[in-house]
Amino acid sequence: MSNQRFTSIWDAIEDTPEEAENMKLRSVLMTALKDHIARTGMTQAQAAKLLGVTQPRISDLMRGKINLFGLDALVNMVTAAGLHIEIRVLEAA
């Protein structure tokens, strides 16, 4: 067994650094959406209408089904929710 340490679970479980970075971004966006929906007290039906998706799609989001969401879809949903995204790009360690 290896004692290799990872800075993120995605670094440990994804096959490539590119896939890990994609999953990290998707995770951040999904968490922001879930938190926004919970904080505003919206029902899944209300959230679906606001975000321009179906209620089952919101259910998938709330249950953390990350593999069902691409970055484009999540960016669109975050923007529809009235949230703003900021991205920082840093040199790899």
N, C-alpha and C positions, 0 to 999 in steps of 0.2 A: 504494500500500500504506500502511496506517495504522500509526502508531507507538503506538497505544493500548496501555496496559499493563493487565493484569488481575491480581488477587490470587489467582485460582484458574483452572485450566483450564476449570472448569465455567462460570465467568463469561464466558469467551471463546466457548464452543461452544454454550451453551444460548440459546434465544430470549428468555427472560424472566428477571428476577432470581429469581422464584419457582421456576422450574424449576431454576435453578442452585443455589439453597439446598437444594432437595429432593435433588438429585444429590450435593451435598456431604455431607449427612447419611447418605444411603445408602452412600456411599463409606466414610465413617468406620465405620459399623456392619459393613459387609462386611469391611473390613480387620481390625477387632477379632475377628471370627469366624474369619477365615482364620488370624490369628496364634494364636488360642486353640487351634484344631485342630492346628496345626503344633507349638506349644509342648507340648501334652499328648501328642503322638504318636499321636493317634487315627487309625484308618483312616477312610476315607469312610463305610464301613458303620456303624462305631461312632458317628461323628458324626451320621449320619442318624437312628439310633435315639435318641440323646440329644436331638436337636433336633426330633424329631417330623416329619421330612421323608424323602423318598426319597434313595437314594444318588445318582441322577442329579442331584437338586437340589443336593446337596453338591458334585458335580462342577462344576455351573454356578457355584456360589459360588466354588470354588477357582480357576476359570478367569476370574473377574472379570466374569461376564456380568451387569452391573449393571442392564440394562434388564429383566431377568427377575424382579427383586425389588422389591417395594414396601416402604415404611417399616414398615407394620404387620407384614408377614411377618418383616422383619429384627429388629424389636423383640422379637417373639415368640421368634425363634431365639436372640437374645442372652440373653434372660431364661432360656430353657431351658438354655443353656450355663452358667448360674450367674454370669453377668456382670451388672454394674450399670451403668446409663446415667445420666449427669448431663448436663444441658443448660444452657447459658448463653445468654441472649438479650441482645444488645447493640444499641445505637443504630447505625444504618448510618452509614458514613463519609461 
